[in-house]
């Protein structure tokens, strides 16, 4: 059935049967199947950082156990995904409010590389299904980029997402602090930062020091 097949249209590409055969031979020679199995088995195939490669766990909608060092990572993954969904619902439904009690109208993603291009791609791809929120993306450390973005926004109704796993990425944090300074010029009280900034990070200590609630 079509359910378990992937159909690829090669008609617009310079690929023929010989090319395909050589690619398959290369895959066998390099043991691609073994590498795939190692990834799904939670082996540490990221040699540089000596870590497992677990994006597959994020896409594991069946919740089939995926073990790393003998531990099933799926319960934690599912919990984080549920937390993300709940956070998004609060913003979209208007439950999340800014420091003056107004609902959020604009969301600014501050990141670089995969923390910028991935969300931007999804936003563009799903534009026909967008809701009332206006999305903005800031990645360039050149101050002009964030300045042009901020001049169109209202600090009372803007939510910033700071995307940095370590919360130390130079370009991202430079822009994040610029956004924070801009916000505080209007809000005044640093306690209001938590109502307008959220983080995608594993560095809870640095996130808290910035003024973001670690629950967000």
ABEGO torsion letter per residue (X at the ends): XAAABBBBBAAABBBBAAAAAAAAAAAAAAGAAAAAAAAAAGBBABAAAGBBBAAAAAABAAGBBBBBGGBBAAAAAAAAAAAAAAAAAAAAAGABBBAAGBBBABBBBBBBEAAAAAAAAAAAAAAAABBABBBBBBABABAAAAAAAAAABBAAABBBBBBBAAGABAAAAAAAAAAAAAAAAAAGBAAAAAAABBBBBABAAAAAAAGBBAAX
